[in-house]
Amino acid sequence: MSVEYKAAFKKCNIINFDEIIEKWKKSISFDVHYKSTDDSEKYIFFSYGSIRGVSVTIISKKEINVRLNYYASLKDAEITYAFLAFLNNNFKIKIFNEEGKQINKTNLTFEALKNEIVKENSLSLFEKLLAQEEYLSLPLWDASVVVYRHQFKKMKQDDNFPKNFNQYLQEKAFKIFFARMAAQIKTKDSVISVWSFDDMILYPADIIAVQNTSDEYVFILWDDFINSQFVTYEAIPLGENKGCYYFVSAIDEILAQQAIEAFEKVKISMDSV
């Protein structure tokens, strides 16, 4: 379930899409962040209040696709409207909806986009899926926002539902979107990742190199890291019988120093790395 739009440029090619984005960002009153693939063909726009972000795909030199995925937030709708309105005002383009119907300036309104989002964001779909599965994954970019059945049921019992549920997803998505994707360094015998006490998306490794304030590293085994009292994480399922990856939360300087002292007691020799 998604809401999609196609923007077709009439008389100009998309020469530098990043330059178009930067000009658009300067023209709006709120902060928008974006990521792109290495080939600069797929983008995601994200802001505080986003849940799914806005996906943009360059189809050709004169055509892009703008998509809002299932359970996008009203902020995502605002981003979409601001971007399409900017293109409409600064380039000669035609905008089409999923049915191929052209949208004129009169119909291109935030209210219209908001109504589309509200229509598509059926909470009954959550309930149907969670009646069959323990969790539902909402892919974001590098990672997914996961809703577990027990969490959903608990939040639904609150008088503030669904506002509390939307707030939960927004805050979780914001942290996951900006989390660093940990690189994996492969040696002859081990897979190593580095933690600098920041928010991090992490796949299981053999060894974690914990970076201290002196830019030195303490090497510890995976189990000693993930089971430490200083490591707060959420296991994000990869799919049935495929294991998990992890969102590890950042900690402040005081806890970081305490963590280093604890890790020193279980560190392994660099000869083991």
C-alpha positions in Angstrom: 0.0 0.0 0.0 1.5 3.3 -1.1 0.7 6.7 -2.6 2.8 7.5 -5.7 3.3 10.4 -8.0 5.2 10.8 -11.2 6.9 14.1 -12.1 7.8 14.5 -15.8 10.1 17.3 -16.8 9.1 18.9 -20.1 12.0 20.8 -21.4 15.0 20.1 -19.2 17.0 17.0 -18.2 17.7 16.2 -14.6 21.4 17.0 -14.7 22.2 17.2 -11.0 19.4 16.0 -8.8 21.4 16.8 -5.6 21.6 20.5 -6.7 17.8 20.5 -7.1 17.4 19.0 -3.6 19.7 21.6 -2.1 17.8 24.5 -3.7 14.5 23.0 -2.5 15.8 22.6 1.1 16.8 26.3 1.2 13.2 27.3 0.1 11.3 25.5 2.9 10.8 26.4 6.5 11.7 23.0 8.1 14.8 20.7 8.0 14.8 17.8 5.5 17.6 15.3 5.4 18.2 12.9 2.6 20.2 9.8 1.7 20.9 8.3 -1.7 22.3 5.1 -3.3 25.8 5.1 -4.6 24.5 5.4 -8.2 22.3 8.4 -7.2 19.2 6.8 -8.6 17.2 6.3 -5.4 16.7 8.8 -2.6 14.9 9.1 0.7 13.8 12.4 2.3 13.3 12.5 6.0 12.5 15.0 8.7 11.6 15.0 12.4 8.1 13.6 12.5 8.6 11.2 9.6 7.8 7.6 10.0 8.5 6.1 6.5 10.2 9.1 4.8 9.6 9.9 1.2 11.1 7.6 -1.5 12.2 9.3 -4.8 13.5 7.2 -7.7 15.0 8.7 -10.9 13.3 6.7 -13.7 14.9 8.6 -16.6 16.6 11.9 -17.4 13.2 13.5 -17.5 11.1 11.6 -15.0 11.0 10.8 -11.3 8.8 8.7 -9.1 7.8 10.0 -5.6 6.4 7.4 -3.2 4.9 7.4 0.2 4.9 3.9 1.7 2.3 2.4 4.0 1.9 4.3 7.3 3.8 7.3 6.2 3.2 10.2 8.6 1.6 13.6 8.0 5.1 15.0 8.1 6.0 12.8 5.2 2.9 14.1 3.4 4.1 17.7 4.1 7.6 16.8 2.7 6.0 15.4 -0.5 3.8 18.4 -1.0 6.7 20.8 -0.5 8.9 19.0 -2.9 6.2 18.6 -5.7 5.1 22.2 -5.2 8.8 23.4 -5.6 9.2 21.4 -8.8 5.9 22.7 -10.1 6.9 26.3 -9.4 10.5 26.1 -10.7 10.4 23.7 -13.6 8.1 23.0 -16.5 6.7 19.6 -15.3 3.6 17.5 -15.3 2.6 15.6 -12.2 0.6 12.4 -12.5 -1.0 10.2 -9.8 -1.0 6.4 -9.6 -3.9 6.1 -12.0 -2.0 8.2 -14.6 -4.3 11.2 -14.1 -2.5 14.6 -14.4 -2.7 16.8 -11.2 -3.0 20.5 -11.8 -1.9 23.3 -9.5 -5.5 23.5 -8.1 -5.4 19.9 -7.1 -1.9 19.9 -5.8 -2.6 20.8 -2.1 -1.3 19.5 1.2 -4.9 18.8 2.2 -5.3 16.4 -0.7 -2.1 14.6 0.1 -3.0 14.4 3.8 -6.4 12.9 2.9 -4.6 10.3 0.7 -2.3 9.4 3.6 -5.1 9.1 6.1 -7.1 6.9 3.7 -4.1 4.5 3.1 -2.9 4.4 6.8 -5.4 1.7 7.9 -4.7 0.6 11.4 -6.9 -2.4 10.7 -4.1 -3.7 8.5 -1.7 -3.6 11.5 -4.2 -5.6 13.5 -4.8 -8.2 10.7 -1.0 -8.7 10.2 -0.2 -8.8 13.9 -3.0 -11.3 14.5 -0.9 -13.7 12.3 2.7 -12.6 13.1 4.5 -11.5 16.3 5.8 -8.3 14.6 5.5 -6.1 11.5 8.5 -4.5 9.8 8.3 -1.0 8.2 11.5 -0.7 6.1 13.1 2.7 6.3 16.5 2.8 4.5 19.3 0.8 6.1 17.0 -0.7 8.7 13.4 -1.3 9.6 11.1 0.1 12.3 9.5 -2.9 13.9 6.1 -3.0 15.6 5.6 -6.0 17.9 2.2 -7.4 18.6 2.4 -7.0 22.4 3.5 -3.3 22.0 0.7 -2.5 19.7 -1.9 -4.1 22.0 -0.6 -2.2 25.0 -0.6 1.1 23.2 -4.1 0.5 21.8 -5.5 0.2 25.4 -4.4 3.8 26.1 -6.9 6.6 25.9 -4.3 8.5 23.8 -4.3 5.9 21.0 -3.5 6.3 18.1 -1.6 9.5 18.9 0.7 7.6 21.3 1.4 5.0 18.6 2.3 7.5 16.0 4.6 9.3 18.4 6.3 6.1 19.2 6.9 5.3 15.6 8.1 8.8 14.8 10.7 8.8 17.7 11.9 5.3 16.8 12.2 6.1 13.1 14.1 9.3 13.8 16.8 7.4 15.9 17.1 4.6 13.4 17.3 6.8 10.3 20.3 8.7 11.8 22.0 5.7 13.3 25.4 4.9 11.9 25.6 1.6 9.9 28.5 -0.2 11.3 31.1 -1.4 8.8 32.4 -4.9 9.2 36.1 -5.5 9.0 37.1 -9.0 8.0 40.4 -10.5 9.1 41.7 -14.0 8.5 39.8 -15.4 11.5 37.3 -12.8 12.6 34.7 -10.2 11.7 35.1 -6.9 13.6 32.8 -3.9 14.0 33.5 -0.7 15.9 31.3 1.1 18.5 32.0 4.7 19.5 29.1 4.9 22.0 26.8 6.3 19.3 23.5 5.1 17.8 24.5 2.2 15.6 22.9 -0.4 13.3 25.0 -3.5 13.7 25.1 -7.0 12.2 26.5 -9.7 14.5 30.3 -9.8 14.5 32.9 -12.0 16.2 34.6 -9.0 17.9 33.6 -5.5 18.8 36.3 -2.8 18.9 35.1 -0.2 21.4 36.7 3.2 20.8 37.6 5.2 23.9 38.1 8.9 24.4 41.8 8.6 23.4 40.9 7.1 20.0 42.2 3.8 21.2 40.4 0.5 21.0 39.4 -2.1 23.5 38.6 -5.4 21.8 35.9 -7.6 23.3 34.0 -10.7 22.2 30.5 -10.3 20.8 28.8 -12.0 23.7 30.6 -9.7 26.2 29.5 -6.7 24.2 25.8 -7.5 23.5 25.2 -8.8 27.1 26.9 -5.8 28.8 24.8 -3.7 31.2 26.0 -0.7 29.2 24.6 -1.8 25.9 21.0 -1.2 25.2 19.7 -2.6 22.0 16.7 -3.8 20.0 17.0 -6.9 17.9 15.5 -6.3 14.5 14.4 -9.6 12.8 15.7 -10.2 9.3 12.9 -12.6 8.6 11.7 -16.0 9.5 14.7 -18.2 10.6 17.2 -15.6 9.2 18.4 -14.2 12.6 18.6 -10.5 13.6 20.6 -7.4 13.3 20.7 -4.8 16.1 20.0 -1.2 16.8 22.4 -0.2 19.6 21.6 3.0 21.5 24.1 5.7 22.2 25.3 6.4 25.8 26.6 9.6 27.3 30.2 10.3 28.3 29.9 9.3 32.0 28.5 5.9 31.1 31.0 5.6 28.3 33.9 5.9 30.7 32.2 3.3 33.0 31.7 1.0 30.0 35.4 1.2 29.0 36.4 0.3 32.6 34.1 -2.7 32.5 35.3 -3.8 29.0 38.9 -3.5 30.1 38.2 -6.4 32.4 37.0 -8.7 29.6 39.2 -7.5 26.7 41.0 -9.9 24.5 44.5 -9.6 23.1 45.1 -8.0 19.8 46.8 -11.2 18.8 43.3 -12.8 18.8 42.0 -10.2 16.3 
